């Protein structure tokens, strides 16, 4: 009876181009499905949890008119800096939902700081994230920066749609096997004593 059913499934599989798996080929099947796939989340199940921290930054050039309106707290849609700092926290928390292969992590701390630079009419965003986990929080820090920058863009485009987001980068990461890493292009002077 079982042999007859297997023959029927085999014929059906041939017609539908299905692969019938037996115990001998199960290991190969698993390898084919899970290892040879072009995309997969890195397996961190055997790694130990350690303290992880990352700091990222990015910049938005808003132009003189928008810069002065932000400085004078006179932007039509409200204060971009305050809202961008909140958006950074939300961006950090939603990272694994937006980046397909990013592990969902429990975030222990995140903070965002935005510095106004009147020399080039820009706002520079810094986002730090930390956790005690099996994998790093670099993507969370970068996502926090992006969320803040895009929020500033959204609140500023009503005055000047000619805005430029630039230089989003990881500055520092620490934890795990690699220990402390600092961006070889350098980090801002005011951060050098903190890391």
N, C-alpha and C positions, 0 to 999 in steps of 0.2 A: 504494500500500500504506500509506504513512504517512498519507495523507489519510483513508483508510478507518478506520485505527486512531484518528485524532483524532476522527472523527465518533462512533465507538463510545464513546470516553472522554467526549466531550461529552454524549452521551445518558445515560451512566451518571452523570456529574457532575450533570446536571439532576435525575435521579431521587433521587440521594443528597444533593442540595443542595451539591455540591462545586464549587469554583471552578477552572476550568482556566486556567492561566497561560501566556501566551506572552511572548516577549521584550519586546514593547512595553509590557506591563503589569507586568513584573517589578519595576520601580522603584516603581510604585504599591503593589504587593503588599508590598514590603519596608517601605515607609512605613506601610502599614496594620498590618502585624504588629509592627514594632519602634518606631514613633514614636507611633502613636495608642493604644497599649496603656495602660491606666490605671496600670500599675506597670512601672517599669524601673529598673535600676541606673544611676546617673549614669556617663556615659562619662568616665573620667579618663585615657584612653590618651594624649592629647596634652599632658597637664600635666607639668610638671617635678617631680622629687622634691625636697622641701625638708624641713628639720627640722620636726617637728610634736610638740606636747606639749599635754596637756589635764589639768586637775585638776577632780575632781568631789567632792561631799560629800553626806552624808545622815545622818539621825539616827534612832535607835530609843529609845523611852522604855520602860524595862523594869520600872519600879516599884521601890520601896525594897527589898523582899525579894530580888529577883533581883540588883539592883545590889550589895547587900551580899555575897551569895553569890559573885558574880563577883570582887569586891574581895578576898574572903577565900580565893579559889581553892577553893571548895567546891561548885561546880555539879555536879549528879548525872551529867551526860553528859560532863563534862570542861570545859576552858577555852574559852569561846566566842570570846575575843579572838584567841587563837593560831590557832584553826581558821578564823575569819572572815578573817584576813589571808591565809591560804593560799587560801581560797575566792575572794577578790578576784582573785588572780592567775589562777586557773582561769576565772573569769568574763570577765576581760579576753581571755584566749586563745580563748575559745569564742564571742565576740560575733557574729562573722559567721555562725555556725551557728544562732544564735537570732534574730537580727534579719534578716529576709529580704533586704533590699536593701543591707545593710551589706557593704562590700568586705572580703574577707579580707586582713589585713595582717600583715606581719612586725613583731612587737613587739620593739623594742630594749631597752626598760626599763619596768618597772612596779613600783610599791611601794604598800603600804597602811599607813595609820597609824590607830589607833583611840584616841580620847581619852575617858576617863570623866569625866562631869560630875555631881558629887554634889548640885548645886543642884536639878536637875530629874530626877535618876536616869536619865540618858540616856547613850548611847554614840554619839559622833559619828565617822563613818567618812570618811576622806579617801583618795582613790585617784588617783595620778598615772600617766600613761602617756606614753611618747615613742617616736617612730619617725622614720625618714628615709623619707618616702613621698610619693605623689601626692595623698593625701587625709588628712584629720584623724583624730584618735583620740578625739574627744569621746564617741562611743558606747561605746568600750572603757572609758573612765574611768567613765562612768555605769553600765555593766554590772558593773564591778568593785565599785562601791559597793553596787549591788543584791545581788550575790552575797554580800558580807560581811554586809549587814543581814539577809538571809534566813537565813543560817547562824546568826547570833546569835539570831534568832527561833526557829529550830528547836531550838537547844540550851537556850533559856530557857522555851519553852512548857510544859515538864513541870512547872515551878514556878508559872508565871503565864501563862496563855494570853491575858491581856488586855494585849497589847503593841501599840505604835503605831509604825509606820515613817512618817517625815515628812521633808519638805524636801529631797528628792533634787534636786540641781541641779548644773549646770556652773558652776564658779567662774572658770576661766581656760582659754583656748585660745590657742595661738600657732603661727605658721607659715602658709605659703601666702600668697595675695594679701592677705588681711585683716590679716595681722600679729598683733599682740597684742590680745586681747579679754579684758576683765575684766567679770565680772558687775556690772551697774549697781546691783544691790542690795547690793553690797559683798562683800568677802572678809574672812576672819578676820584680826585684827591681826597675828598671828604669821607670816602668809604675805606681808604687804605688801612686805617687803624682798627676798623671794625672786623676785618676778616684776615 
